Amino acid sequence: MTTNRLSQDRHDGFRVLLSGNMALELDDGAEVLLSPGDVLVENGTRHRWRVVGDVPATLASFLIGAHRR
């Protein structure tokens, strides 16, 4: 499934890429390429994920509740 929508989580947390390669696109068009072992701290930023290459990717997410004002 492919979508062009950006998503925005209502929580803080961090993610660890366990295998494969992924790209994270931010709402300003910036793109970050992630490789296995990379860690990303997230705090409600609008974003979009995609797998880079032909190998599936596994991403572990650790979510922490946050109150947005």
PyMOL Python script that loads the backbone (N, CA, C, O; Angstrom):
from pymol import cmd

cmd.read_pdbstr("""\
ATOM      1  N   MET A   1       0.842  -1.177   0.000  1.00  0.00           N
ATOM      2  CA  MET A   1       0.000   0.000   0.000  1.00  0.00           C
ATOM      3  C   MET A   1       0.887   1.241   0.000  1.00  0.00           C
ATOM      4  O   MET A   1       1.836   1.325   0.779  1.00  0.00           O
ATOM      5  N   THR A   2       0.593   2.170  -0.840  1.00  0.00           N
ATOM      6  CA  THR A   2       1.339   3.415  -0.902  1.00  0.00           C
ATOM      7  C   THR A   2       0.395   4.563  -0.609  1.00  0.00           C
ATOM      8  O   THR A   2      -0.728   4.603  -1.111  1.00  0.00           O
ATOM      9  N   THR A   3       0.857   5.495   0.206  1.00  0.00           N
ATOM     10  CA  THR A   3       0.051   6.668   0.502  1.00  0.00           C
ATOM     11  C   THR A   3       0.937   7.900   0.448  1.00  0.00           C
ATOM     12  O   THR A   3       2.127   7.830   0.758  1.00  0.00           O
ATOM     13  N   ASN A   4       0.373   9.004   0.063  1.00  0.00           N
ATOM     14  CA  ASN A   4       1.118  10.254   0.022  1.00  0.00           C
ATOM     15  C   ASN A   4       0.851  11.108   1.252  1.00  0.00           C
ATOM     16  O   ASN A   4       1.408  12.197   1.387  1.00  0.00           O
ATOM     17  N   ARG A   5       0.001  10.619   2.148  1.00  0.00           N
ATOM     18  CA  ARG A   5      -0.353  11.386   3.336  1.00  0.00           C
ATOM     19  C   ARG A   5       0.773  11.373   4.364  1.00  0.00           C
ATOM     20  O   ARG A   5       1.472  10.374   4.527  1.00  0.00           O
ATOM     21  N   LEU A   6       0.933  12.488   5.045  1.00  0.00           N
ATOM     22  CA  LEU A   6       1.819  12.543   6.197  1.00  0.00           C
ATOM     23  C   LEU A   6       1.003  12.152   7.419  1.00  0.00           C
ATOM     24  O   LEU A   6      -0.180  12.479   7.510  1.00  0.00           O
ATOM     25  N   SER A   7       1.632  11.451   8.360  1.00  0.00           N
ATOM     26  CA  SER A   7       0.928  11.127   9.592  1.00  0.00           C
ATOM     27  C   SER A   7       1.561  11.899  10.735  1.00  0.00           C
ATOM     28  O   SER A   7       2.708  12.338  10.648  1.00  0.00           O
ATOM     29  N   GLN A   8       0.798  12.057  11.807  1.00  0.00           N
ATOM     30  CA  GLN A   8       1.306  12.748  12.991  1.00  0.00           C
ATOM     31  C   GLN A   8       0.831  11.983  14.211  1.00  0.00           C
ATOM     32  O   GLN A   8      -0.369  11.850  14.451  1.00  0.00           O
ATOM     33  N   ASP A   9       1.784  11.484  14.975  1.00  0.00           N
ATOM     34  CA  ASP A   9       1.447  10.725  16.169  1.00  0.00           C
ATOM     35  C   ASP A   9       1.152  11.674  17.320  1.00  0.00           C
ATOM     36  O   ASP A   9       1.703  12.772  17.391  1.00  0.00           O
ATOM     37  N   ARG A  10       0.279  11.240  18.218  1.00  0.00           N
ATOM     38  CA  ARG A  10      -0.077  12.053  19.377  1.00  0.00           C
ATOM     39  C   ARG A  10       0.658  11.560  20.620  1.00  0.00           C
ATOM     40  O   ARG A  10       0.101  11.531  21.717  1.00  0.00           O
ATOM     41  N   HIS A  11       1.890  11.182  20.433  1.00  0.00           N
ATOM     42  CA  HIS A  11       2.691  10.694  21.544  1.00  0.00           C
ATOM     43  C   HIS A  11       4.169  10.937  21.243  1.00  0.00           C
ATOM     44  O   HIS A  11       4.555  11.210  20.107  1.00  0.00           O
ATOM     45  N   ASP A  12       4.968  10.831  22.276  1.00  0.00           N
ATOM     46  CA  ASP A  12       6.412  10.863  22.110  1.00  0.00           C
ATOM     47  C   ASP A  12       6.904   9.428  22.098  1.00  0.00           C
ATOM     48  O   ASP A  12       6.176   8.517  22.493  1.00  0.00           O
ATOM     49  N   GLY A  13       8.116   9.223  21.655  1.00  0.00           N
ATOM     50  CA  GLY A  13       8.662   7.884  21.670  1.00  0.00           C
ATOM     51  C   GLY A  13       9.930   7.810  20.866  1.00  0.00           C
ATOM     52  O   GLY A  13      10.444   8.816  20.376  1.00  0.00           O
ATOM     53  N   PHE A  14      10.427   6.595  20.742  1.00  0.00           N
ATOM     54  CA  PHE A  14      11.590   6.403  19.891  1.00  0.00           C
ATOM     55  C   PHE A  14      11.427   5.129  19.095  1.00  0.00           C
ATOM     56  O   PHE A  14      10.667   4.235  19.466  1.00  0.00           O
ATOM     57  N   ARG A  15      12.145   5.062  18.008  1.00  0.00           N
ATOM     58  CA  ARG A  15      12.067   3.923  17.087  1.00  0.00           C
ATOM     59  C   ARG A  15      13.482   3.463  16.773  1.00  0.00           C
ATOM     60  O   ARG A  15      14.409   4.268  16.679  1.00  0.00           O
ATOM     61  N   VAL A  16      13.631   2.152  16.613  1.00  0.00           N
ATOM     62  CA  VAL A  16      14.924   1.558  16.278  1.00  0.00           C
ATOM     63  C   VAL A  16      14.729   0.712  15.016  1.00  0.00           C
ATOM     64  O   VAL A  16      13.872  -0.171  14.986  1.00  0.00           O
ATOM     65  N   LEU A  17      15.510   0.977  13.994  1.00  0.00           N
ATOM     66  CA  LEU A  17      15.433   0.177  12.777  1.00  0.00           C
ATOM     67  C   LEU A  17      16.249  -1.091  12.998  1.00  0.00           C
ATOM     68  O   LEU A  17      17.465  -1.032  13.182  1.00  0.00           O
ATOM     69  N   LEU A  18      15.574  -2.235  12.977  1.00  0.00           N
ATOM     70  CA  LEU A  18      16.223  -3.515  13.254  1.00  0.00           C
ATOM     71  C   LEU A  18      16.821  -4.145  12.007  1.00  0.00           C
ATOM     72  O   LEU A  18      17.887  -4.757  12.074  1.00  0.00           O
ATOM     73  N   SER A  19      16.146  -4.003  10.868  1.00  0.00           N
ATOM     74  CA  SER A  19      16.664  -4.585   9.632  1.00  0.00           C
ATOM     75  C   SER A  19      16.118  -3.817   8.440  1.00  0.00           C
ATOM     76  O   SER A  19      15.101  -3.129   8.536  1.00  0.00           O
ATOM     77  N   GLY A  20      16.803  -3.944   7.326  1.00  0.00           N
ATOM     78  CA  GLY A  20      16.394  -3.241   6.111  1.00  0.00           C
ATOM     79  C   GLY A  20      16.822  -1.782   6.166  1.00  0.00           C
ATOM     80  O   GLY A  20      17.547  -1.368   7.071  1.00  0.00           O
ATOM     81  N   ASN A  21      16.369  -1.016   5.196  1.00  0.00           N
ATOM     82  CA  ASN A  21      16.657   0.422   5.127  1.00  0.00           C
ATOM     83  C   ASN A  21      15.344   1.165   4.928  1.00  0.00           C
ATOM     84  O   ASN A  21      14.459   0.704   4.208  1.00  0.00           O
ATOM     85  N   MET A  22      15.230   2.321   5.574  1.00  0.00           N
ATOM     86  CA  MET A  22      14.013   3.119   5.470  1.00  0.00           C
ATOM     87  C   MET A  22      14.370   4.583   5.284  1.00  0.00           C
ATOM     88  O   MET A  22      15.471   5.021   5.617  1.00  0.00           O
ATOM     89  N   ALA A  23      13.417   5.327   4.745  1.00  0.00           N
ATOM     90  CA  ALA A  23      13.536   6.774   4.637  1.00  0.00           C
ATOM     91  C   ALA A  23      12.386   7.389   5.416  1.00  0.00           C
ATOM     92  O   ALA A  23      11.250   6.922   5.342  1.00  0.00           O
ATOM     93  N   LEU A  24      12.688   8.431   6.154  1.00  0.00           N
ATOM     94  CA  LEU A  24      11.687   9.203   6.888  1.00  0.00           C
ATOM     95  C   LEU A  24      11.612  10.569   6.240  1.00  0.00           C
ATOM     96  O   LEU A  24      12.610  11.287   6.185  1.00  0.00           O
ATOM     97  N   GLU A  25      10.432  10.939   5.745  1.00  0.00           N
ATOM     98  CA  GLU A  25      10.242  12.252   5.133  1.00  0.00           C
ATOM     99  C   GLU A  25       9.467  13.128   6.102  1.00  0.00           C
ATOM    100  O   GLU A  25       8.444  12.711   6.645  1.00  0.00           O
ATOM    101  N   LEU A  26       9.958  14.343   6.316  1.00  0.00           N
ATOM    102  CA  LEU A  26       9.296  15.296   7.204  1.00  0.00           C
ATOM    103  C   LEU A  26       8.428  16.249   6.398  1.00  0.00           C
ATOM    104  O   LEU A  26       8.530  16.307   5.173  1.00  0.00           O
ATOM    105  N   ASP A  27       7.574  16.996   7.089  1.00  0.00           N
ATOM    106  CA  ASP A  27       6.616  17.849   6.378  1.00  0.00           C
ATOM    107  C   ASP A  27       7.264  18.999   5.623  1.00  0.00           C
ATOM    108  O   ASP A  27       6.616  19.610   4.773  1.00  0.00           O
ATOM    109  N   ASP A  28       8.531  19.312   5.910  1.00  0.00           N
ATOM    110  CA  ASP A  28       9.205  20.364   5.147  1.00  0.00           C
ATOM    111  C   ASP A  28       9.952  19.799   3.930  1.00  0.00           C
ATOM    112  O   ASP A  28      10.669  20.526   3.243  1.00  0.00           O
ATOM    113  N   GLY A  29       9.774  18.474   3.666  1.00  0.00           N
ATOM    114  CA  GLY A  29      10.395  17.838   2.523  1.00  0.00           C
ATOM    115  C   GLY A  29      11.756  17.227   2.820  1.00  0.00           C
ATOM    116  O   GLY A  29      12.304  16.510   1.982  1.00  0.00           O
ATOM    117  N   ALA A  30      12.310  17.498   3.999  1.00  0.00           N
ATOM    118  CA  ALA A  30      13.599  16.892   4.370  1.00  0.00           C
ATOM    119  C   ALA A  30      13.423  15.382   4.489  1.00  0.00           C
ATOM    120  O   ALA A  30      12.372  14.904   4.916  1.00  0.00           O
ATOM    121  N   GLU A  31      14.456  14.636   4.108  1.00  0.00           N
ATOM    122  CA  GLU A  31      14.398  13.181   4.162  1.00  0.00           C
ATOM    123  C   GLU A  31      15.630  12.671   4.900  1.00  0.00           C
ATOM    124  O   GLU A  31      16.748  13.132   4.669  1.00  0.00           O
ATOM    125  N   VAL A  32      15.404  11.709   5.791  1.00  0.00           N
ATOM    126  CA  VAL A  32      16.476  11.090   6.562  1.00  0.00           C
ATOM    127  C   VAL A  32      16.509   9.614   6.199  1.00  0.00           C
ATOM    128  O   VAL A  32      15.488   8.930   6.278  1.00  0.00           O
ATOM    129  N   LEU A  33      17.681   9.116   5.798  1.00  0.00           N
ATOM    130  CA  LEU A  33      17.834   7.700   5.477  1.00  0.00           C
ATOM    131  C   LEU A  33      18.298   6.965   6.720  1.00  0.00           C
ATOM    132  O   LEU A  33      19.245   7.393   7.379  1.00  0.00           O
ATOM    133  N   LEU A  34      17.636   5.857   7.048  1.00  0.00           N
ATOM    134  CA  LEU A  34      17.947   5.074   8.237  1.00  0.00           C
ATOM    135  C   LEU A  34      18.441   3.693   7.844  1.00  0.00           C
ATOM    136  O   LEU A  34      17.930   3.080   6.907  1.00  0.00           O
ATOM    137  N   SER A  35      19.441   3.213   8.570  1.00  0.00           N
ATOM    138  CA  SER A  35      20.022   1.884   8.387  1.00  0.00           C
ATOM    139  C   SER A  35      19.849   1.098   9.679  1.00  0.00           C
ATOM    140  O   SER A  35      19.581   1.691  10.724  1.00  0.00           O
ATOM    141  N   PRO A  36      19.996  -0.230   9.630  1.00  0.00           N
ATOM    142  CA  PRO A  36      19.843  -1.030  10.845  1.00  0.00           C
ATOM    143  C   PRO A  36      20.699  -0.494  11.993  1.00  0.00           C
ATOM    144  O   PRO A  36      21.880  -0.194  11.819  1.00  0.00           O
ATOM    145  N   GLY A  37      20.076  -0.382  13.173  1.00  0.00           N
ATOM    146  CA  GLY A  37      20.742   0.142  14.358  1.00  0.00           C
ATOM    147  C   GLY A  37      20.497   1.612  14.587  1.00  0.00           C
ATOM    148  O   GLY A  37      20.763   2.113  15.680  1.00  0.00           O
ATOM    149  N   ASP A  38      19.992   2.330  13.582  1.00  0.00           N
ATOM    150  CA  ASP A  38      19.703   3.757  13.762  1.00  0.00           C
ATOM    151  C   ASP A  38      18.506   3.927  14.691  1.00  0.00           C
ATOM    152  O   ASP A  38      17.560   3.140  14.661  1.00  0.00           O
ATOM    153  N   VAL A  39      18.566   4.973  15.517  1.00  0.00           N
ATOM    154  CA  VAL A  39      17.507   5.286  16.480  1.00  0.00           C
ATOM    155  C   VAL A  39      16.957   6.658  16.147  1.00  0.00           C
ATOM    156  O   VAL A  39      17.715   7.578  15.837  1.00  0.00           O
ATOM    157  N   LEU A  40      15.640   6.801  16.209  1.00  0.00           N
ATOM    158  CA  LEU A  40      14.978   8.067  15.934  1.00  0.00           C
ATOM    159  C   LEU A  40      14.105   8.423  17.132  1.00  0.00           C
ATOM    160  O   LEU A  40      13.290   7.609  17.566  1.00  0.00           O
ATOM    161  N   VAL A  41      14.267   9.626  17.667  1.00  0.00           N
ATOM    162  CA  VAL A  41      13.404  10.124  18.736  1.00  0.00           C
ATOM    163  C   VAL A  41      12.349  10.990  18.075  1.00  0.00           C
ATOM    164  O   VAL A  41      12.661  11.865  17.267  1.00  0.00           O
ATOM    165  N   GLU A  42      11.095  10.737  18.426  1.00  0.00           N
ATOM    166  CA  GLU A  42       9.978  11.421  17.766  1.00  0.00           C
ATOM    167  C   GLU A  42       9.112  12.127  18.806  1.00  0.00           C
ATOM    168  O   GLU A  42       8.867  11.591  19.887  1.00  0.00           O
ATOM    169  N   ASN A  43       8.654  13.322  18.474  1.00  0.00           N
ATOM    170  CA  ASN A  43       7.801  14.067  19.400  1.00  0.00           C
ATOM    171  C   ASN A  43       6.633  14.740  18.691  1.00  0.00           C
ATOM    172  O   ASN A  43       6.413  15.942  18.841  1.00  0.00           O
ATOM    173  N   GLY A  44       5.901  13.971  17.934  1.00  0.00           N
ATOM    174  CA  GLY A  44       4.696  14.488  17.287  1.00  0.00           C
ATOM    175  C   GLY A  44       4.927  15.164  15.944  1.00  0.00           C
ATOM    176  O   GLY A  44       4.052  15.882  15.462  1.00  0.00           O
ATOM    177  N   THR A  45       6.071  14.952  15.339  1.00  0.00           N
ATOM    178  CA  THR A  45       6.390  15.555  14.047  1.00  0.00           C
ATOM    179  C   THR A  45       5.579  14.890  12.932  1.00  0.00           C
ATOM    180  O   THR A  45       5.409  13.671  12.920  1.00  0.00           O
ATOM    181  N   ARG A  46       5.083  15.701  12.001  1.00  0.00           N
ATOM    182  CA  ARG A  46       4.390  15.132  10.831  1.00  0.00           C
ATOM    183  C   ARG A  46       5.444  14.446   9.963  1.00  0.00           C
ATOM    184  O   ARG A  46       6.512  15.001   9.707  1.00  0.00           O
ATOM    185  N   HIS A  47       5.123  13.221   9.513  1.00  0.00           N
ATOM    186  CA  HIS A  47       6.121  12.426   8.817  1.00  0.00           C
ATOM    187  C   HIS A  47       5.473  11.378   7.923  1.00  0.00           C
ATOM    188  O   HIS A  47       4.267  11.140   7.974  1.00  0.00           O
ATOM    189  N   ARG A  48       6.329  10.756   7.093  1.00  0.00           N
ATOM    190  CA  ARG A  48       5.919   9.659   6.220  1.00  0.00           C
ATOM    191  C   ARG A  48       7.105   8.701   6.140  1.00  0.00           C
ATOM    192  O   ARG A  48       8.248   9.137   6.005  1.00  0.00           O
ATOM    193  N   TRP A  49       6.835   7.394   6.223  1.00  0.00           N
ATOM    194  CA  TRP A  49       7.874   6.360   6.130  1.00  0.00           C
ATOM    195  C   TRP A  49       7.820   5.673   4.771  1.00  0.00           C
ATOM    196  O   TRP A  49       6.762   5.583   4.148  1.00  0.00           O
ATOM    197  N   ARG A  50       8.994   5.185   4.314  1.00  0.00           N
ATOM    198  CA  ARG A  50       9.011   4.299   3.156  1.00  0.00           C
ATOM    199  C   ARG A  50      10.235   3.387   3.256  1.00  0.00           C
ATOM    200  O   ARG A  50      11.283   3.775   3.771  1.00  0.00           O
ATOM    201  N   VAL A  51      10.073   2.190   2.759  1.00  0.00           N
ATOM    202  CA  VAL A  51      11.183   1.236   2.700  1.00  0.00           C
ATOM    203  C   VAL A  51      12.045   1.586   1.505  1.00  0.00           C
ATOM    204  O   VAL A  51      11.526   1.883   0.429  1.00  0.00           O
ATOM    205  N   VAL A  52      13.354   1.554   1.683  1.00  0.00           N
ATOM    206  CA  VAL A  52      14.302   1.832   0.612  1.00  0.00           C
ATOM    207  C   VAL A  52      14.914   0.501   0.182  1.00  0.00           C
ATOM    208  O   VAL A  52      15.497  -0.210   1.001  1.00  0.00           O
ATOM    209  N   GLY A  53      14.782   0.165  -1.093  1.00  0.00           N
ATOM    210  CA  GLY A  53      15.341  -1.080  -1.614  1.00  0.00           C
ATOM    211  C   GLY A  53      14.300  -2.183  -1.690  1.00  0.00           C
ATOM    212  O   GLY A  53      13.108  -1.945  -1.499  1.00  0.00           O
ATOM    213  N   ASP A  54      14.767  -3.394  -1.974  1.00  0.00           N
ATOM    214  CA  ASP A  54      13.877  -4.538  -2.193  1.00  0.00           C
ATOM    215  C   ASP A  54      13.734  -5.433  -0.969  1.00  0.00           C
ATOM    216  O   ASP A  54      12.970  -6.398  -0.999  1.00  0.00           O
ATOM    217  N   VAL A  55      14.451  -5.132   0.103  1.00  0.00           N
ATOM    218  CA  VAL A  55      14.421  -5.963   1.309  1.00  0.00           C
ATOM    219  C   VAL A  55      13.419  -5.372   2.297  1.00  0.00           C
ATOM    220  O   VAL A  55      13.455  -4.168   2.550  1.00  0.00           O
ATOM    221  N   PRO A  56      12.526  -6.187   2.863  1.00  0.00           N
ATOM    222  CA  PRO A  56      11.600  -5.665   3.875  1.00  0.00           C
ATOM    223  C   PRO A  56      12.361  -5.073   5.059  1.00  0.00           C
ATOM    224  O   PRO A  56      13.493  -5.467   5.338  1.00  0.00           O
ATOM    225  N   ALA A  57      11.741  -4.137   5.743  1.00  0.00           N
ATOM    226  CA  ALA A  57      12.356  -3.494   6.904  1.00  0.00           C
ATOM    227  C   ALA A  57      11.541  -3.818   8.149  1.00  0.00           C
ATOM    228  O   ALA A  57      10.324  -3.988   8.085  1.00  0.00           O
ATOM    229  N   THR A  58      12.237  -3.902   9.286  1.00  0.00           N
ATOM    230  CA  THR A  58      11.587  -4.108  10.584  1.00  0.00           C
ATOM    231  C   THR A  58      11.954  -2.934  11.474  1.00  0.00           C
ATOM    232  O   THR A  58      13.131  -2.653  11.699  1.00  0.00           O
ATOM    233  N   LEU A  59      10.928  -2.248  11.980  1.00  0.00           N
ATOM    234  CA  LEU A  59      11.105  -1.053  12.805  1.00  0.00           C
ATOM    235  C   LEU A  59      10.424  -1.291  14.142  1.00  0.00           C
ATOM    236  O   LEU A  59       9.223  -1.559  14.180  1.00  0.00           O
ATOM    237  N   ALA A  60      11.174  -1.198  15.254  1.00  0.00           N
ATOM    238  CA  ALA A  60      10.608  -1.336  16.593  1.00  0.00           C
ATOM    239  C   ALA A  60      10.249   0.052  17.110  1.00  0.00           C
ATOM    240  O   ALA A  60      11.056   0.978  17.031  1.00  0.00           O
ATOM    241  N   SER A  61       9.029   0.192  17.644  1.00  0.00           N
ATOM    242  CA  SER A  61       8.559   1.481  18.147  1.00  0.00           C
ATOM    243  C   SER A  61       8.261   1.387  19.639  1.00  0.00           C
ATOM    244  O   SER A  61       7.599   0.454  20.093  1.00  0.00           O
ATOM    245  N   PHE A  62       8.753   2.357  20.389  1.00  0.00           N
ATOM    246  CA  PHE A  62       8.519   2.460  21.819  1.00  0.00           C
ATOM    247  C   PHE A  62       7.798   3.780  22.044  1.00  0.00           C
ATOM    248  O   PHE A  62       8.389   4.850  21.901  1.00  0.00           O
ATOM    249  N   LEU A  63       6.522   3.703  22.395  1.00  0.00           N
ATOM    250  CA  LEU A  63       5.680   4.889  22.475  1.00  0.00           C
ATOM    251  C   LEU A  63       5.459   5.300  23.925  1.00  0.00           C
ATOM    252  O   LEU A  63       5.243   4.462  24.801  1.00  0.00           O
ATOM    253  N   ILE A  64       5.518   6.613  24.160  1.00  0.00           N
ATOM    254  CA  ILE A  64       5.321   7.164  25.489  1.00  0.00           C
ATOM    255  C   ILE A  64       4.195   8.179  25.371  1.00  0.00           C
ATOM    256  O   ILE A  64       4.240   9.056  24.508  1.00  0.00           O
ATOM    257  N   GLY A  65       3.194   8.074  26.219  1.00  0.00           N
ATOM    258  CA  GLY A  65       2.061   9.002  26.171  1.00  0.00           C
ATOM    259  C   GLY A  65       2.503  10.427  26.369  1.00  0.00           C
ATOM    260  O   GLY A  65       3.435  10.689  27.129  1.00  0.00           O
ATOM    261  N   ALA A  66       1.848  11.355  25.697  1.00  0.00           N
ATOM    262  CA  ALA A  66       2.173  12.773  25.829  1.00  0.00           C
ATOM    263  C   ALA A  66       0.886  13.566  25.742  1.00  0.00           C
ATOM    264  O   ALA A  66      -0.021  13.219  24.986  1.00  0.00           O
ATOM    265  N   HIS A  67       0.814  14.619  26.512  1.00  0.00           N
ATOM    266  CA  HIS A  67      -0.342  15.514  26.474  1.00  0.00           C
ATOM    267  C   HIS A  67       0.032  16.712  25.596  1.00  0.00           C
ATOM    268  O   HIS A  67       0.976  17.438  25.907  1.00  0.00           O
ATOM    269  N   ARG A  68      -0.697  16.916  24.515  1.00  0.00           N
ATOM    270  CA  ARG A  68      -0.454  18.041  23.623  1.00  0.00           C
ATOM    271  C   ARG A  68      -1.384  19.170  24.012  1.00  0.00           C
ATOM    272  O   ARG A  68      -2.546  18.948  24.349  1.00  0.00           O
ATOM    273  N   ARG A  69      -0.863  20.375  23.963  1.00  0.00           N
ATOM    274  CA  ARG A  69      -1.675  21.564  24.281  1.00  0.00           C
ATOM    275  C   ARG A  69      -1.912  22.374  23.056  1.00  0.00           C
ATOM    276  O   ARG A  69      -2.573  23.411  23.119  1.00  0.00           O
TER     277      ARG A  69
END
""", "prot")
cmd.dss("prot")
cmd.show_as("cartoon", "prot")
cmd.util.cbc("prot")
cmd.orient("prot")
